Amino acid sequence: MIAASTGNHGQSVAYAAKLFGVSAIICAPAAANPVKVESMQDLGAEVILVGERYDDSRRNAERLAKEHGYRYIHSGDEPLLVSGVGTHTLEILREQPGVDTILVPIGGGSGAAGAATVAKAVNPKIQVIGVQSDQAPAAYLSWKSGELQESPNHTRAEGLSTATSFALPQRIMRRLLDDFVLVSDDEIDAATAVMIEKTRTLVEAAGAAALAGALKLRDHLRGRNVALICSGGNISPAQLKALLS
């Protein structure tokens, strides 16, 4: 099977392939995070580094899948993947049943779609808020307009890096997502530093986006029981050094 990823989706596909004895190819950008690349390779995947951004890797993966008959594992338009990702919210609500607000980072939207599906099934009153970089706002623009949109993709938060939106997550988010906020990359960097310094949580930029959103919405969230989904902890040594300097 084959997938395109900046690293996090690729690691999950590589892990699943190893678990079931299937070969996996992951297409990633040429400048992909070396920590993520090494992790995918350690899990047995062949990693092909092509293109500047995730969208280049996605097109390459789709081409290879068509040429060779590989099973393409889309990072968003996969119902079982969305269901699987949503189990993070199930774990949160089992451990913290009093949570009434959940903030979740959004790149393509599979994580937010899963979170909203689970949260609303457990308690329809739970508020689910998506957070995306304003330097890659395709999912936000699609959610606001009701139509799939593309947008420039210049974010430093690689886990949120996509210039396109995906049909399945958008259908779910339009129905179940309560709000959607954009944050700057500088706000994401500041939130990443706060998490590392104050909580000793070694989070990458995409994972800290939820905190960036919470800080932006602090007045709205005051008095609420808030959970932040930090879906990415693969920060590279170079990224960490640059951030903390």
Secondary structure by P-SEA (a helix, b strand, c coil): cbbbcccaaaaaaaaaaaaabbbbbbbbcccccaaaaaaaaaaccccccccccaaaaaaaaaaaaaacccccccccccaaaaaaaaaaaaaaaaacccccbbbbbbcccaaaaaaaaaaaaacccbbbbbbbbccccaaaaaaaaccbbbbbbbcccccccccccccaaaaaaaccccbbbbbcaaaaaaaaaaaaaacccccccccaaaaaaaaaacccccccccccccccccccaaaaaaaac
